[in-house]
Amino acid sequence: MMKAIVLSHYGKTDSLSLVEKAIPQPKEGEVLVKVHATSVNDFDWQIMCGKPFITRLVSGILKPNIDVLGTEIAGTVESVGPGVSSFAVGDRVFGDVSDAGFGGFAEYASVSQTALHNMPDLMTFQQAVSLPHASLLAWQGLVDLGNIKQGESVLINGAGGGVGVFALHIAKEFGCEVTGVDHALKLDFMKGLGFDHVIDYQKTDFTAEATRYDLILDVKTQHFPTRYLNVLNEAAATSPVVAIRRA
């Protein structure tokens, strides 16, 4: 048996309960991981609340079909199912398991081997578990979809969270000037990370300002899409904005 935090219905944190349940057995192509560290993401929160409603297309319309949340895990391989060749018992692994059934809020999780990667030897479980979900979203937004270029002016809305932090470092690797938008309480933290400019969204609507940008990565998506056209350089007007909700 193992301990797990189970989601029984959509709602607030009182919809979660700590229970004992059977340790899952790995199926074909799955790896059973003893979870040493997990993380809490917006995606977990959205599924727990069932909001926005579109989230329920993933988790169930009337009641959640995901009983154990947990988007990311880091731990050691306890056993492997048939057909697994990438990992062996004792391997230290980490990964984003949101497309593999979730399950990080438990002592053990059985997930597809394709969701896991070997951990670097010098990395702790706590360090590793913070990486896969947010960093991949940041890379997809800026590089795969945003086609970021050397020396561009980039704005990140919702910059003080996990995606924003990784996006900053990616943009800096491209020599970009980076502006971060978030709550006033996060601005000093963001300055310390290396943002060139910071904006308190409660005082300033960046879509109404005169400053223009080559690329906008929007983690919060609270503005109507056409609002961004006001602050985009003309050369960037065809595909300049990448909006990410799962952060």
C-alpha positions in Angstrom: 0.0 0.0 0.0 1.0 3.6 -0.5 -0.2 7.0 0.6 -1.6 9.3 -2.1 -3.5 12.6 -2.3 -6.7 11.8 -4.1 -9.1 14.2 -5.9 -12.7 13.2 -5.3 -14.6 16.0 -7.0 -14.1 19.4 -8.5 -13.7 22.2 -6.0 -11.2 23.8 -3.6 -8.5 22.0 -1.5 -11.2 20.3 0.5 -11.8 18.1 -2.5 -8.4 16.5 -1.8 -7.8 13.8 0.8 -4.8 11.7 2.0 -5.7 8.1 1.6 -4.0 4.7 1.3 -4.3 2.8 -2.0 -2.7 0.0 -3.7 0.7 0.5 -5.4 0.1 0.5 -9.1 1.7 -2.2 -11.2 3.5 -1.2 -14.4 1.8 -2.2 -17.6 3.3 -2.7 -21.0 5.9 0.1 -21.6 5.4 1.6 -18.1 7.9 2.3 -15.3 7.0 2.2 -11.6 8.7 5.2 -9.9 9.2 5.7 -6.2 8.5 9.4 -6.0 11.0 11.4 -4.1 9.8 14.8 -5.2 6.9 16.4 -7.0 5.7 19.9 -7.8 2.5 21.9 -7.9 1.6 23.6 -11.2 -1.3 25.7 -12.4 -2.4 22.7 -14.4 -2.9 20.7 -11.2 -4.8 23.6 -9.7 -7.0 24.0 -12.8 -8.0 20.4 -12.8 -8.7 20.4 -9.1 -11.1 23.4 -9.6 -12.5 22.3 -12.9 -11.8 25.8 -14.2 -11.6 27.1 -16.8 -14.3 24.8 -18.0 -12.2 23.8 -21.1 -9.9 22.0 -18.7 -12.7 19.4 -18.2 -12.2 18.2 -21.8 -9.0 16.7 -20.4 -10.2 15.7 -16.9 -13.9 14.8 -17.2 -17.0 17.0 -17.8 -19.0 16.3 -14.6 -16.4 14.8 -12.3 -12.6 14.3 -12.5 -11.3 11.1 -14.2 -7.8 11.9 -12.8 -7.8 10.8 -9.1 -4.1 11.6 -8.3 -2.8 14.9 -9.6 0.9 15.8 -9.8 2.3 17.0 -13.1 6.0 16.3 -12.5 7.9 13.6 -10.7 11.5 12.8 -9.8 12.5 9.5 -8.1 14.0 6.1 -8.5 12.8 3.2 -10.7 11.2 0.6 -8.5 10.2 -1.9 -11.3 9.6 -2.0 -15.0 6.8 -3.4 -17.1 7.1 -5.6 -20.2 8.7 -4.0 -23.1 10.7 -1.4 -21.2 14.3 -1.2 -22.3 15.2 2.5 -21.5 15.4 2.1 -17.7 16.4 -0.4 -15.0 15.6 -0.7 -11.3 17.5 1.9 -9.3 17.8 4.5 -12.1 17.2 8.1 -11.0 14.6 9.6 -13.3 12.4 12.7 -13.7 9.7 13.9 -16.1 6.5 15.7 -17.0 3.8 13.1 -16.5 0.8 15.2 -17.4 0.3 13.3 -20.7 0.9 10.0 -18.9 -1.9 10.0 -16.4 -0.5 12.4 -13.8 0.1 10.7 -10.4 2.9 12.7 -8.8 1.0 13.3 -5.5 1.6 9.8 -4.3 4.5 7.7 -3.0 4.6 5.7 -6.3 3.6 6.4 -9.8 3.4 4.1 -12.8 3.9 6.0 -16.0 5.0 5.5 -19.6 8.7 5.2 -20.1 8.4 7.9 -22.8 7.6 10.5 -20.1 10.8 9.9 -18.2 14.4 10.9 -18.5 17.6 9.9 -16.6 18.6 12.5 -14.1 22.1 14.1 -14.2 24.3 12.6 -11.4 24.9 16.0 -9.7 21.2 17.0 -9.7 19.0 16.6 -6.6 15.4 15.3 -6.9 14.1 18.7 -5.9 16.1 20.4 -8.6 15.1 17.9 -11.3 11.4 18.0 -10.5 11.2 21.8 -11.1 12.4 21.4 -14.7 10.4 19.4 -17.2 6.9 21.1 -17.3 7.8 24.8 -17.1 11.0 24.6 -19.0 9.5 22.8 -21.9 6.6 25.2 -22.1 9.0 28.1 -22.2 11.1 26.4 -24.9 8.0 25.6 -27.0 6.7 29.2 -26.6 9.9 31.1 -27.5 11.8 28.7 -29.8 9.5 26.2 -31.4 6.5 28.5 -31.9 7.8 32.0 -31.3 10.9 31.5 -33.5 12.9 33.8 -31.3 15.8 35.6 -33.0 19.0 37.1 -31.8 18.7 40.5 -30.1 14.9 40.8 -30.2 12.8 42.7 -27.7 10.7 40.2 -25.8 7.9 40.7 -23.3 6.8 37.9 -20.9 3.4 38.3 -19.3 3.2 36.3 -16.0 7.0 36.4 -15.8 7.4 35.6 -12.1 6.3 32.0 -12.4 8.1 28.8 -13.5 7.6 29.3 -17.2 8.6 33.0 -17.0 11.9 32.2 -15.2 13.0 29.6 -17.8 11.8 31.9 -20.6 14.0 34.7 -19.3 17.1 32.5 -19.4 16.3 31.2 -22.9 15.7 34.7 -24.2 19.0 35.9 -22.6 20.8 33.1 -24.5 19.6 34.8 -27.6 20.9 38.2 -26.4 17.4 39.6 -26.1 16.1 42.6 -24.1 13.5 41.1 -21.8 10.5 42.8 -20.1 8.6 40.9 -17.4 5.0 41.6 -16.3 3.7 40.3 -13.0 2.4 41.2 -9.5 4.3 44.0 -7.6 5.4 41.5 -4.9 7.4 39.6 -7.6 9.2 42.6 -9.2 12.3 42.7 -7.0 12.7 38.9 -7.4 12.4 39.3 -11.2 15.0 42.2 -11.2 17.4 39.9 -9.4 16.9 37.2 -12.0 18.0 39.6 -14.7 14.9 41.1 -16.3 15.9 44.3 -18.1 12.5 45.9 -17.3 9.6 44.9 -15.0 6.0 46.0 -15.0 3.4 45.8 -12.3 0.2 44.7 -14.1 -2.0 46.2 -11.4 -0.7 49.7 -12.2 0.2 49.5 -15.9 -1.6 47.8 -18.8 1.4 47.0 -21.1 -1.0 46.7 -24.1 -1.8 50.4 -23.8 1.8 51.6 -23.6 4.0 53.1 -26.3 6.8 50.5 -26.1 6.7 47.8 -28.8 8.1 44.3 -28.8 9.2 41.7 -31.3 7.8 38.7 -29.4 5.3 38.4 -26.6 5.1 35.2 -24.5 1.8 35.3 -22.5 1.6 32.8 -19.7 -1.6 34.3 -18.2 -3.8 35.0 -21.3 -6.0 37.6 -19.6 -5.9 40.0 -22.6 -8.0 39.8 -25.7 -5.7 38.7 -28.5 -6.1 41.9 -30.7 -4.8 44.0 -27.8 -1.3 42.7 -28.4 -1.3 44.3 -31.9 -1.0 47.7 -30.2 2.5 46.8 -28.8 4.0 44.7 -31.5 6.6 45.9 -34.0 5.2 45.9 -37.5 7.7 43.3 -38.7 6.4 40.9 -36.0 2.7 41.3 -36.7 2.2 37.9 -38.5 3.1 35.5 -35.8 4.4 37.4 -32.8 2.4 36.2 -29.8 2.5 32.9 -28.1 -0.1 32.3 -25.4 0.4 29.5 -22.8 -2.3 28.5 -20.3 -0.6 25.5 -18.8 2.1 27.0 -16.5 
